[in-house]
Amino acid sequence: MSATGPDAALPGPDQLRVLCAEYGADSAGATLLHARSNAVYLLPNENLVVRMAPATDLRRQRARTVIEVTRWLAEQDPTIALPPAGGDQPIEAAGAIATFWPYRPTHDVPAQQEIAGLIRRLHNTPVPPFSVPPHRPLVRLREALHDDRDRPKPILSEQDRTWLQNRAEHLVQTYSHMDWPLGIGLVHCDVHDENIVDSDGWKLIDFDQVCLGPREFDLVSALPDHFHQNAAERQALLTAYGYDMLSWPGWVVVRDIIEMHSLASYLRLATSVPAAAAQLTFRVASLRNDDRTARWTAVS
């Protein structure tokens, strides 16, 4: 496995203790909230959440960008994003990199109109006065496929891996020749219920995929896909945002890129989480068979 690839093992409790000591936080009683692209722990004595990832070049850049963007957004419009906790961040130690955030447990679900308002306010912000990476569709998936090929026991068959590589290449080529009605700007790229918390009003969290890219990618949860969201809720989001994305033929490409992108984290999890391996197999089969009736589920 590549030492700098995206599929390196997620940090665990030992690294958590070292990172918390570096930051000056109490890690006693820490509990794992979920582990997918990051290992996310709650620090109950600090009322903080820690997001940890392997300290690869990609993750260092991402952590720095997330901190810089969310702090800048808090200055531009404090109603958009939950800013990070104070202090010098990100923290790197023990082969891992971490960011620290206020813990905002949320039990309700925002209405589609609220989600649309968050997206619209984000899209109305100017381009930040510092470097933000451009949108690079399916880079993580292609790196994950490369890493899987190099494993002693690959998760994917040669046939599945070749199909996914070819499909990813086709989608990226299609993407590169598209026109984007909503234009290019600062985008979250992972807007859904789990990435919105109540902190004196609804705010976006988990800016790991933030970039300068097509704004259509923030409306992906309004598109018919393998998660089978309620059609009325999808339409409510588009209506509140003010753009009928389903009337634009390019929406299918956005959907397909997002669905393919989701496979990257499952390729890493599949080595240690049987449910993730089963979900990966199910997703790949439904894509290869063009089975739009298959209902995907999330696994952490």
Backbone bond lengths (Angstrom), bond angles and torsions (degrees), N, CA, C in turn:
res aa  C-N    CA-C-N  psi(-1)  N-CA   C-N-CA  omega(-1)  CA-C   N-CA-C  phi
1 M - - - 1.468 - - 1.517 109.30 -
2 S 1.312 116.08 140.31 1.457 121.33 179.18 1.518 110.74 -62.36
3 A 1.313 116.15 135.38 1.462 119.91 -179.75 1.508 112.50 -69.24
4 T 1.324 116.28 -22.06 1.459 119.43 -178.28 1.515 112.34 -114.27
5 G 1.313 118.60 10.61 1.449 121.35 -179.16 1.512 111.92 -75.09
6 P 1.330 117.46 167.52 1.452 121.09 -175.89 1.516 113.12 -76.29
7 D 1.335 117.55 -9.47 1.448 119.45 -173.03 1.523 113.51 -101.92
8 A 1.327 117.45 15.47 1.450 119.12 174.34 1.524 109.20 -59.60
9 A 1.360 115.91 153.85 1.457 120.12 -176.90 1.518 110.88 -60.06
10 L 1.331 115.79 143.16 1.457 119.95 178.22 1.526 110.69 -70.50
11 P 1.331 117.36 147.65 1.468 120.72 176.90 1.529 111.02 -61.72
12 G 1.334 115.32 153.87 1.456 120.94 -178.78 1.517 112.63 -121.51
13 P 1.338 116.96 -163.75 1.470 121.36 -174.57 1.525 114.62 -58.74
14 D 1.340 118.05 -36.92 1.461 119.53 -179.47 1.524 110.80 -63.14
15 Q 1.325 116.28 -44.67 1.462 119.73 178.45 1.529 111.17 -67.90
16 L 1.329 116.19 -34.57 1.463 119.98 177.11 1.517 110.86 -57.55
17 R 1.327 117.13 -45.61 1.463 120.44 -178.56 1.531 111.38 -62.24
18 V 1.334 116.48 -40.76 1.463 120.33 -179.65 1.531 110.41 -66.75
19 L 1.324 116.58 -44.97 1.468 121.13 -178.78 1.528 110.99 -64.30
20 C 1.320 116.77 -41.80 1.468 120.14 178.81 1.530 110.70 -64.26
21 A 1.339 116.92 -40.16 1.458 119.85 177.86 1.528 110.70 -62.43
22 E 1.332 117.23 -40.39 1.465 121.49 177.84 1.530 111.08 -62.99
23 Y 1.320 116.19 -38.91 1.470 120.74 -178.18 1.529 111.85 -79.73
24 G 1.347 115.76 -24.80 1.454 120.42 -177.00 1.516 113.25 92.54
25 A 1.336 116.93 31.42 1.469 122.02 -179.59 1.518 110.05 -115.52
26 D 1.314 115.76 151.44 1.466 123.42 179.93 1.532 109.05 -84.91
27 S 1.327 117.09 117.87 1.465 121.22 -178.51 1.526 112.86 -93.24
28 A 1.324 118.40 0.99 1.468 120.73 -178.27 1.526 110.53 -60.58
29 G 1.327 115.86 133.67 1.459 121.54 177.39 1.510 114.42 76.61
30 A 1.337 117.17 12.89 1.468 120.32 -178.68 1.522 110.57 -59.90
31 T 1.320 116.32 139.91 1.463 121.44 178.76 1.530 109.60 -126.39
32 L 1.328 114.63 140.84 1.461 120.59 179.33 1.523 109.42 -77.09
33 L 1.341 116.37 122.60 1.467 121.22 178.19 1.515 110.74 -86.50
34 H 1.318 116.92 -46.15 1.463 120.58 173.84 1.525 109.34 -167.91
35 A 1.323 115.17 162.50 1.465 121.95 -179.69 1.512 108.39 -140.66
36 R 1.316 114.76 109.29 1.468 119.13 176.81 1.522 106.89 -136.01
37 S 1.313 118.34 -91.81 1.461 119.02 173.45 1.527 111.01 -84.85
38 N 1.335 117.10 -20.09 1.463 123.65 174.12 1.525 108.97 -132.27
39 A 1.331 115.58 156.39 1.463 120.54 166.77 1.530 106.41 -92.36
40 V 1.327 116.32 119.25 1.470 121.21 -173.44 1.522 108.79 -114.50
41 Y 1.332 115.90 119.05 1.462 121.96 -177.30 1.529 110.30 -117.84
42 L 1.333 114.77 146.10 1.453 122.09 171.19 1.521 109.32 -95.83
43 L 1.329 116.65 130.73 1.462 122.46 172.82 1.524 107.50 -102.10
44 P 1.332 118.85 95.99 1.471 120.72 -171.81 1.524 113.59 -64.53
45 N 1.326 117.67 -30.64 1.467 119.79 -178.44 1.527 112.81 -77.38
46 E 1.320 116.47 -13.33 1.462 121.21 -178.91 1.528 112.71 -113.70
47 N 1.341 115.87 -11.59 1.461 121.38 -173.89 1.539 110.33 56.85
48 L 1.334 114.21 42.48 1.454 121.84 179.91 1.522 110.66 -124.39
49 V 1.313 115.29 156.25 1.462 122.99 171.26 1.522 107.73 -114.48
50 V 1.323 115.97 135.21 1.462 122.22 177.61 1.523 108.29 -110.66
51 R 1.320 116.01 130.00 1.463 122.29 175.79 1.523 107.52 -111.44
52 M 1.341 116.45 118.86 1.463 121.08 -174.46 1.524 110.43 -120.69
53 A 1.338 113.87 145.97 1.459 120.64 176.88 1.523 108.28 -147.63
54 P 1.334 118.30 162.89 1.461 119.95 174.57 1.531 110.40 -60.45
55 A 1.317 117.00 144.02 1.463 121.42 -176.56 1.527 110.28 -82.57
56 T 1.334 116.12 66.20 1.453 121.51 174.19 1.525 109.08 -90.65
57 D 1.315 116.79 167.14 1.468 119.61 177.93 1.523 110.98 -57.76
58 L 1.342 116.16 -42.25 1.456 120.75 179.71 1.520 111.06 -60.62
59 R 1.334 116.93 -46.50 1.465 119.92 -176.39 1.527 112.20 -72.05
60 R 1.321 117.47 -32.20 1.472 119.33 175.11 1.520 110.13 -61.95
61 Q 1.330 115.44 -49.31 1.464 119.01 179.57 1.513 110.83 -60.08
62 R 1.333 116.71 -42.88 1.462 120.53 -177.85 1.525 110.69 -64.35
63 A 1.337 117.56 -44.52 1.466 120.21 -178.41 1.529 110.91 -63.60
64 R 1.321 116.79 -42.63 1.467 119.38 178.65 1.525 110.91 -63.41
65 T 1.328 116.21 -42.05 1.465 120.41 -179.65 1.524 110.96 -63.83
66 V 1.320 116.69 -44.36 1.473 121.09 -178.95 1.526 110.97 -59.52
67 I 1.318 116.70 -46.48 1.470 119.68 179.69 1.523 110.83 -63.55
68 E 1.323 116.57 -45.68 1.464 119.88 -177.09 1.527 111.34 -65.77
69 V 1.337 116.87 -44.12 1.464 120.32 -177.68 1.524 111.26 -66.46
70 T 1.324 118.41 -46.02 1.472 119.65 -176.05 1.531 111.90 -69.58
71 R 1.333 117.56 -33.83 1.462 118.64 174.91 1.527 110.66 -68.02
72 W 1.327 116.80 -38.71 1.463 120.49 178.56 1.525 110.98 -66.94
73 L 1.344 117.00 -41.26 1.459 120.34 178.38 1.524 111.38 -62.46
74 A 1.330 116.79 -37.16 1.464 119.78 178.80 1.522 111.19 -61.67
75 E 1.337 117.03 -29.69 1.463 120.69 177.20 1.525 111.22 -79.83
76 Q 1.335 116.71 -36.29 1.460 120.72 -178.23 1.529 112.09 -72.24
77 D 1.323 115.50 -48.29 1.473 121.89 -177.74 1.522 107.43 -157.28
78 P 1.322 119.50 99.30 1.461 122.47 -175.09 1.523 114.20 -66.24
79 T 1.342 117.98 -2.68 1.467 119.81 179.53 1.528 112.54 -89.95
80 I 1.328 119.35 -0.45 1.467 120.98 -173.76 1.525 112.61 -93.38
81 A 1.332 117.06 -53.94 1.470 120.70 -168.33 1.520 111.24 -129.20
82 L 1.326 115.91 148.65 1.463 121.69 172.18 1.527 107.90 -77.95
83 P 1.335 117.95 118.29 1.463 119.24 179.62 1.526 111.22 -74.01
84 P 1.325 117.38 158.94 1.471 120.00 178.80 1.515 111.53 -71.33
85 A 1.320 115.15 168.42 1.460 120.02 172.91 1.528 109.06 -65.22
86 G 1.326 116.08 164.95 1.459 120.48 -177.17 1.517 112.77 -72.35
87 G 1.303 114.54 178.90 1.455 119.89 178.14 1.509 113.63 91.97
88 D 1.320 114.37 173.32 1.463 121.56 -178.97 1.520 109.36 -74.76
89 Q 1.324 115.93 120.18 1.463 121.87 -179.84 1.522 108.64 -140.58
90 P 1.367 114.94 158.57 1.462 130.54 -4.73 1.532 112.70 -72.88
91 I 1.332 114.48 169.45 1.456 122.35 179.24 1.531 108.47 -108.96
92 E 1.334 116.40 132.14 1.462 119.91 177.78 1.517 109.89 -123.61
93 A 1.338 116.07 130.93 1.460 122.26 178.43 1.525 108.13 -168.92
94 A 1.313 116.37 154.65 1.467 122.78 173.34 1.527 112.65 54.17
95 G 1.326 116.61 35.31 1.458 120.13 177.71 1.511 114.42 74.70
96 A 1.334 117.09 14.41 1.468 120.78 -178.49 1.519 109.93 -132.90
97 I 1.312 115.22 160.79 1.458 121.15 176.09 1.520 108.32 -128.35
98 A 1.333 116.83 140.81 1.463 120.44 -172.67 1.521 111.21 -138.67
99 T 1.320 114.43 149.69 1.462 122.24 169.75 1.524 107.80 -125.51
100 F 1.345 115.85 150.59 1.462 122.51 -174.59 1.528 109.15 -119.90
101 W 1.345 115.27 136.37 1.466 121.47 -172.16 1.521 110.95 -137.53
102 P 1.328 117.60 149.46 1.469 119.25 172.85 1.529 110.27 -60.56
103 Y 1.317 115.55 141.22 1.471 120.34 177.42 1.513 109.10 -86.64
104 R 1.321 115.99 121.58 1.455 121.81 -179.31 1.537 108.91 -128.06
105 P 1.344 116.90 81.62 1.467 118.79 178.58 1.515 110.45 -61.36
106 T 1.320 115.90 132.52 1.465 121.35 -175.60 1.514 109.23 -131.06
107 H 1.316 116.14 124.86 1.462 120.66 -175.74 1.525 112.71 -107.28
108 D 1.309 116.59 -21.99 1.457 120.20 177.46 1.531 109.92 -90.15
109 V 1.314 115.65 169.59 1.465 122.29 178.07 1.523 108.19 -117.13
110 P 1.313 118.79 130.85 1.465 119.55 -179.58 1.517 111.43 -66.21
111 A 1.319 116.42 147.34 1.458 121.10 174.26 1.523 109.30 -68.56
112 Q 1.338 115.59 156.45 1.459 119.66 -179.52 1.532 111.70 -58.66
113 Q 1.320 116.30 -33.92 1.459 119.81 177.90 1.534 111.46 -63.70
114 E 1.338 116.19 -36.73 1.460 120.10 177.83 1.526 110.63 -67.32
115 I 1.333 116.40 -42.08 1.471 120.19 178.97 1.525 110.32 -63.19
116 A 1.336 115.78 -44.39 1.462 120.08 179.25 1.527 111.13 -60.60
117 G 1.338 116.72 -38.32 1.454 120.23 179.03 1.523 112.19 -64.31
118 L 1.349 116.17 -40.69 1.464 120.18 176.54 1.524 111.10 -61.08
119 I 1.323 115.96 -46.83 1.466 119.98 -179.24 1.517 110.61 -62.59
120 R 1.321 116.67 -43.77 1.454 120.26 -178.15 1.531 111.02 -63.46
121 R 1.340 117.06 -41.49 1.463 119.47 179.34 1.531 110.78 -66.26
122 L 1.328 116.66 -38.67 1.463 119.77 176.09 1.519 110.29 -61.30
123 H 1.319 116.67 -45.61 1.461 120.91 -178.09 1.522 112.58 -68.40
124 N 1.305 117.33 -20.40 1.465 120.73 179.06 1.529 113.15 -86.19
125 T 1.334 117.49 -6.90 1.459 119.57 178.09 1.525 109.50 -74.60
126 P 1.304 117.48 150.78 1.469 119.51 177.39 1.526 110.86 -72.59
127 V 1.316 115.71 169.82 1.466 119.82 173.74 1.524 107.87 -67.17
128 P 1.326 119.25 131.15 1.470 120.80 -178.34 1.526 112.22 -59.59
129 P 1.335 116.58 151.59 1.467 120.55 -178.76 1.525 112.97 -83.08
130 F 1.305 117.34 26.70 1.463 122.88 177.45 1.523 107.32 -142.57
131 S 1.306 115.60 170.09 1.461 120.49 -174.79 1.527 111.89 -70.76
132 V 1.308 115.92 127.14 1.470 122.98 172.53 1.524 106.41 -125.27
133 P 1.325 118.34 132.67 1.466 119.30 -175.18 1.522 112.09 -64.08
134 P 1.329 116.88 148.21 1.463 120.19 175.29 1.530 110.60 -73.78
135 H 1.313 115.70 158.23 1.456 121.06 175.64 1.528 109.35 -65.09
136 R 1.317 116.13 127.24 1.466 121.57 179.68 1.528 107.65 -127.17
137 P 1.317 117.31 87.78 1.465 120.02 -173.15 1.521 113.20 -62.69
138 L 1.331 114.64 133.00 1.468 124.63 171.83 1.526 114.33 66.62
139 V 1.331 117.80 17.45 1.463 119.55 175.43 1.526 110.83 -63.11
140 R 1.335 116.10 -45.47 1.475 119.08 -178.97 1.523 111.44 -64.31
141 L 1.324 117.47 -37.90 1.457 119.37 179.42 1.521 110.19 -65.17
142 R 1.305 117.24 -44.84 1.457 119.13 -177.95 1.526 111.33 -65.70
143 E 1.333 117.09 -35.75 1.463 119.84 175.15 1.531 110.89 -67.25
144 A 1.343 116.24 -39.96 1.466 120.09 179.19 1.526 111.15 -65.28
145 L 1.313 117.19 -37.48 1.468 120.34 177.06 1.524 110.57 -65.05
146 H 1.317 116.87 -39.30 1.461 121.39 177.02 1.522 110.53 -63.16
147 D 1.342 116.68 -45.63 1.460 120.45 179.83 1.527 111.78 -64.24
148 D 1.329 116.73 -38.97 1.463 119.71 179.29 1.524 110.89 -64.51
149 R 1.303 116.85 -39.08 1.468 120.33 178.45 1.521 111.17 -59.40
150 D 1.358 116.87 -33.55 1.462 121.09 -176.03 1.523 113.34 -86.81
151 R 1.316 118.16 -3.16 1.463 120.04 177.28 1.535 110.51 -68.41
152 P 1.336 116.97 148.75 1.472 118.90 174.28 1.530 112.01 -56.84
153 K 1.345 115.52 -36.74 1.467 120.74 176.66 1.528 108.21 -129.23
154 P 1.322 117.66 90.12 1.464 119.94 -177.96 1.523 112.14 -58.81
155 I 1.317 114.91 147.87 1.459 120.85 176.71 1.528 110.54 -73.03
156 L 1.314 115.88 -43.55 1.463 121.18 -176.22 1.518 111.93 -90.03
157 S 1.317 115.05 149.69 1.457 118.92 170.42 1.524 109.15 -72.27
158 E 1.320 116.26 160.73 1.459 119.55 177.69 1.522 111.40 -59.90
159 Q 1.332 115.64 -36.25 1.468 120.00 -179.31 1.533 111.31 -66.78
160 D 1.339 116.29 -45.05 1.466 119.47 179.55 1.524 111.15 -65.19
161 R 1.339 116.18 -42.78 1.460 118.95 -178.90 1.533 111.10 -63.24
162 T 1.313 117.04 -43.22 1.464 120.32 179.18 1.525 110.76 -63.06
163 W 1.330 116.78 -41.95 1.468 119.82 179.45 1.528 110.52 -62.30
164 L 1.335 116.88 -44.44 1.459 120.57 -179.10 1.532 110.99 -65.87
165 Q 1.328 117.31 -40.31 1.466 120.00 177.75 1.524 110.90 -61.59
166 N 1.316 116.24 -44.70 1.468 120.06 -179.67 1.523 111.29 -66.69
167 R 1.328 115.89 -40.64 1.460 119.85 179.41 1.528 110.61 -65.26
168 A 1.328 116.88 -42.55 1.465 120.54 178.56 1.524 110.50 -61.81
169 E 1.322 117.59 -43.62 1.458 120.91 179.65 1.525 111.18 -61.95
170 H 1.318 116.57 -41.36 1.465 120.45 179.03 1.527 110.69 -63.05
171 L 1.331 117.18 -44.06 1.462 120.30 -178.75 1.530 111.42 -65.89
172 V 1.325 117.01 -40.89 1.459 120.14 -179.87 1.526 110.68 -65.47
173 Q 1.318 116.74 -39.88 1.461 120.14 177.46 1.531 110.67 -64.19
174 T 1.321 116.38 -42.42 1.467 120.38 177.85 1.521 110.33 -61.92
175 Y 1.332 116.29 -46.51 1.469 122.87 179.55 1.529 110.95 -55.87
176 S 1.323 116.63 -42.35 1.469 120.78 -174.13 1.522 112.98 -66.34
177 H 1.336 118.12 -16.42 1.458 121.58 -178.89 1.540 112.86 -109.26
178 M 1.327 116.64 10.92 1.458 120.13 -176.20 1.519 112.20 -90.27
179 D 1.336 114.80 152.57 1.457 122.32 168.75 1.528 107.73 -100.03
180 W 1.334 115.89 145.23 1.463 120.95 -173.85 1.526 109.61 -117.60
181 P 1.331 117.76 105.89 1.471 121.17 -176.58 1.522 114.03 -56.29
182 L 1.338 118.58 -33.94 1.459 121.06 -178.00 1.527 112.63 -87.83
183 G 1.311 117.44 -4.44 1.455 121.27 176.92 1.524 113.25 80.99
184 I 1.323 115.07 -179.21 1.462 123.44 -178.32 1.526 108.70 -106.14
185 G 1.323 116.26 135.88 1.458 120.99 178.54 1.511 110.51 -167.27
186 L 1.317 115.76 -165.87 1.460 121.25 178.47 1.525 108.84 -72.93
187 V 1.329 116.89 122.40 1.458 121.32 -178.31 1.531 110.46 -129.95
188 H 1.318 115.06 147.02 1.463 123.24 179.13 1.524 110.60 -79.22
189 C 1.306 116.86 -44.39 1.480 125.02 175.39 1.530 114.48 73.56
190 D 1.333 117.71 9.62 1.470 118.83 176.55 1.525 109.70 -155.23
191 V 1.331 116.41 48.50 1.463 121.05 -177.35 1.526 110.14 -81.69
192 H 1.326 116.43 117.83 1.468 122.62 171.72 1.527 107.84 -161.10
193 D 1.335 115.56 173.86 1.473 120.87 -172.31 1.529 113.32 -53.04
194 E 1.337 117.73 -40.75 1.456 120.68 -175.65 1.523 112.39 -68.86
195 N 1.321 116.77 -17.55 1.463 120.18 -179.41 1.525 112.43 -104.27
196 I 1.341 115.76 27.59 1.453 122.06 175.78 1.529 107.94 -133.56
197 V 1.325 116.71 128.59 1.461 120.89 -179.40 1.527 109.74 -125.31
198 D 1.327 114.69 160.72 1.465 121.37 177.92 1.525 108.58 -95.73
199 S 1.326 115.82 109.89 1.456 121.59 178.38 1.522 107.24 -140.64
200 D 1.344 115.81 84.48 1.476 120.82 -170.26 1.518 109.49 55.61
201 G 1.321 115.89 48.50 1.459 122.90 -174.72 1.520 109.89 110.14
202 W 1.327 115.77 159.83 1.465 120.31 -178.11 1.523 110.77 -69.01
203 K 1.357 115.19 135.87 1.461 120.84 178.75 1.525 110.27 -139.77
204 L 1.316 115.15 148.40 1.454 121.78 177.53 1.529 110.58 -77.72
205 I 1.344 115.66 143.11 1.460 122.33 172.27 1.526 107.93 -129.08
206 D 1.331 116.41 -179.34 1.466 123.79 177.12 1.528 111.20 55.35
207 F 1.315 115.02 72.39 1.461 121.62 179.27 1.527 111.93 -93.35
208 D 1.321 117.99 27.77 1.462 121.15 -176.41 1.533 112.68 -57.38
209 Q 1.320 117.17 -30.76 1.465 119.73 -176.54 1.527 112.40 -101.13
210 V 1.328 117.83 11.78 1.458 120.42 -177.38 1.527 110.00 -58.73
211 C 1.333 115.88 140.31 1.457 120.82 -175.67 1.525 108.30 -166.55
212 L 1.308 115.73 177.03 1.460 121.53 168.99 1.524 106.68 -97.67
213 G 1.327 115.50 112.90 1.451 119.05 -175.27 1.509 112.51 -160.44
214 P 1.337 117.18 -174.12 1.468 121.23 179.72 1.519 111.24 -63.56
215 R 1.331 116.59 129.50 1.466 120.54 -177.37 1.529 112.00 -65.57
216 E 1.315 117.55 -20.75 1.473 120.70 179.23 1.525 111.99 -57.18
217 F 1.332 118.17 -26.58 1.464 120.52 -177.44 1.524 112.80 -69.18
218 D 1.325 118.46 -17.05 1.465 120.10 175.51 1.525 112.48 -84.17
219 L 1.321 117.56 -5.75 1.466 121.46 178.62 1.521 111.73 -105.36
220 V 1.324 117.41 14.69 1.461 119.84 -173.67 1.525 112.60 -63.54
221 S 1.339 117.79 -29.74 1.469 119.16 -179.47 1.522 111.94 -69.23
222 A 1.333 117.22 -9.02 1.472 121.04 176.14 1.526 111.34 -90.50
223 L 1.334 117.47 0.22 1.459 120.56 -175.36 1.522 111.65 -99.02
224 P 1.327 117.59 142.48 1.471 119.84 173.59 1.528 109.68 -61.41
225 D 1.322 117.28 125.58 1.461 119.93 -178.98 1.517 109.98 -149.24
226 H 1.335 116.33 -166.10 1.462 120.55 -175.50 1.526 113.82 -75.07
227 F 1.327 118.50 -2.61 1.464 119.88 176.18 1.530 112.02 -94.55
228 H 1.322 117.13 -8.97 1.465 123.55 172.59 1.525 112.58 54.04
229 Q 1.328 116.31 51.96 1.458 119.59 174.57 1.526 110.43 -63.55
230 N 1.303 114.14 155.82 1.457 120.81 179.39 1.530 110.15 -59.24
231 A 1.338 116.44 128.09 1.469 121.07 -175.46 1.520 111.95 -63.00
232 A 1.334 116.89 -37.76 1.470 119.62 179.71 1.527 111.13 -65.06
233 E 1.335 117.59 -37.37 1.455 121.07 178.71 1.523 110.51 -69.28
234 R 1.327 117.08 -38.79 1.462 119.86 177.14 1.523 110.60 -60.31
235 Q 1.327 116.04 -45.53 1.454 119.99 -179.26 1.526 111.26 -66.60
236 A 1.327 116.40 -36.12 1.468 120.10 179.05 1.523 110.74 -62.36
237 L 1.331 116.80 -38.54 1.464 120.40 178.73 1.526 110.83 -64.45
238 L 1.332 116.88 -46.77 1.461 120.36 -179.56 1.530 111.67 -65.26
239 T 1.322 116.15 -39.78 1.465 119.80 179.51 1.519 110.72 -63.90
240 A 1.332 116.05 -44.96 1.465 119.98 -179.10 1.523 111.35 -67.35
241 Y 1.314 117.37 -35.53 1.468 120.11 177.60 1.525 110.72 -70.61
242 G 1.336 115.72 -36.04 1.452 119.90 177.50 1.513 114.85 99.25
243 Y 1.348 116.90 28.34 1.459 119.98 -179.64 1.525 108.88 -147.53
244 D 1.313 117.20 123.46 1.460 121.84 179.57 1.528 108.95 -86.37
245 M 1.320 115.22 80.87 1.463 120.34 -174.48 1.525 112.62 -62.82
246 L 1.323 117.53 -30.13 1.459 120.47 -177.37 1.528 112.16 -71.17
247 S 1.329 117.71 -10.70 1.460 119.92 175.11 1.528 111.58 -86.17
248 W 1.320 115.98 -5.32 1.469 122.51 179.93 1.522 109.29 -99.69
249 P 1.331 119.35 121.38 1.475 120.86 -175.94 1.527 114.16 -58.60
250 G 1.332 117.32 -26.23 1.457 119.69 -177.14 1.509 115.43 -70.25
251 W 1.351 118.14 -8.14 1.463 119.58 -177.95 1.522 111.91 -60.39
252 V 1.325 117.38 -30.11 1.469 120.88 -178.78 1.533 110.39 -64.79
253 V 1.319 116.90 -37.71 1.466 120.45 179.05 1.528 110.32 -66.34
254 V 1.335 116.89 -41.80 1.465 120.84 177.21 1.531 109.75 -59.80
255 R 1.316 116.90 -48.00 1.470 120.89 178.81 1.522 110.97 -58.08
256 D 1.320 117.00 -47.37 1.461 120.20 -175.11 1.526 111.55 -66.69
257 I 1.323 117.84 -36.79 1.463 120.30 177.73 1.527 110.59 -66.12
258 I 1.328 116.89 -44.14 1.467 120.05 -179.96 1.536 110.39 -63.57
259 E 1.315 117.67 -42.54 1.468 119.79 179.83 1.527 110.99 -64.92
260 M 1.307 117.37 -42.24 1.469 119.95 177.86 1.528 110.75 -65.26
261 H 1.328 116.53 -40.55 1.466 121.18 179.38 1.534 111.37 -56.78
262 S 1.324 116.78 -35.92 1.469 120.83 -176.45 1.526 112.50 -63.45
263 L 1.318 118.44 -18.80 1.461 120.70 -177.07 1.522 112.58 -71.98
264 A 1.326 118.03 -23.34 1.462 120.60 -173.96 1.524 111.94 -59.60
265 S 1.333 117.74 -48.91 1.464 119.77 -178.21 1.525 111.19 -66.73
266 Y 1.335 117.73 -31.31 1.470 119.91 179.10 1.520 111.50 -72.26
267 L 1.323 117.50 -29.16 1.454 119.55 174.73 1.520 111.30 -63.31
268 R 1.343 117.41 -36.00 1.460 119.85 176.41 1.521 111.36 -74.78
269 L 1.331 117.03 -47.00 1.460 120.74 -177.33 1.525 112.58 -64.47
270 A 1.321 116.57 -28.86 1.466 120.63 -173.57 1.517 113.24 -60.34
271 T 1.340 118.02 -23.18 1.464 120.26 -178.84 1.525 112.49 -72.17
272 S 1.348 117.31 -21.17 1.462 119.55 -175.48 1.529 114.28 -131.54
273 V 1.326 116.95 -9.98 1.466 120.63 -177.64 1.538 108.59 -122.14
274 P 1.333 117.49 103.64 1.475 119.56 -177.00 1.529 113.50 -55.69
275 A 1.336 117.77 -37.62 1.468 119.54 -179.96 1.525 111.10 -64.22
276 A 1.324 116.64 -35.10 1.466 120.31 177.68 1.525 110.42 -68.85
277 A 1.327 116.59 -39.30 1.468 120.23 177.25 1.520 110.80 -62.17
278 A 1.334 116.53 -42.14 1.466 120.50 179.05 1.525 110.85 -65.97
279 Q 1.343 116.99 -41.33 1.459 120.19 179.37 1.530 111.14 -66.22
280 L 1.342 116.39 -37.82 1.461 120.16 177.18 1.530 110.45 -61.31
281 T 1.319 116.84 -47.40 1.467 121.06 179.01 1.524 110.77 -58.97
282 F 1.333 115.98 -42.80 1.462 121.39 -179.32 1.527 111.28 -64.77
283 R 1.340 115.99 -43.72 1.461 119.58 -178.74 1.528 111.41 -66.06
284 V 1.320 116.65 -45.10 1.465 119.65 -179.31 1.528 110.42 -61.74
285 A 1.334 116.93 -42.76 1.467 120.08 179.67 1.521 111.09 -62.58
286 S 1.340 117.05 -41.80 1.463 119.32 -178.83 1.522 111.14 -67.21
287 L 1.327 117.38 -34.23 1.467 120.44 177.18 1.525 110.90 -69.57
288 R 1.326 115.95 -45.73 1.466 119.09 -178.23 1.527 111.73 -65.30
289 N 1.331 116.51 -33.67 1.467 121.07 -179.53 1.528 112.41 -89.77
290 D 1.340 116.27 0.16 1.466 121.58 -176.58 1.527 110.57 51.24
291 D 1.334 115.04 45.18 1.466 122.12 -178.91 1.519 109.22 -92.12
292 R 1.322 117.26 95.55 1.450 121.40 -178.92 1.521 112.55 -79.01
293 T 1.340 118.43 -5.30 1.463 120.96 177.37 1.525 111.84 -85.10
294 A 1.331 117.18 -16.35 1.475 120.78 -178.22 1.517 109.74 -65.25
295 R 1.316 116.56 132.88 1.469 121.76 -178.96 1.515 109.72 -104.37
296 W 1.317 117.38 115.51 1.453 121.82 179.63 1.523 110.92 -84.06
297 T 1.339 116.04 152.80 1.461 121.76 175.10 1.520 108.37 -129.85
298 A 1.326 116.11 155.16 1.462 121.35 -179.68 1.526 110.48 -88.24
299 V 1.325 116.81 140.57 1.456 122.99 178.37 1.526 107.56 -128.12
300 S 1.345 117.36 133.75 1.454 121.29 176.03 1.519 110.03 -111.78
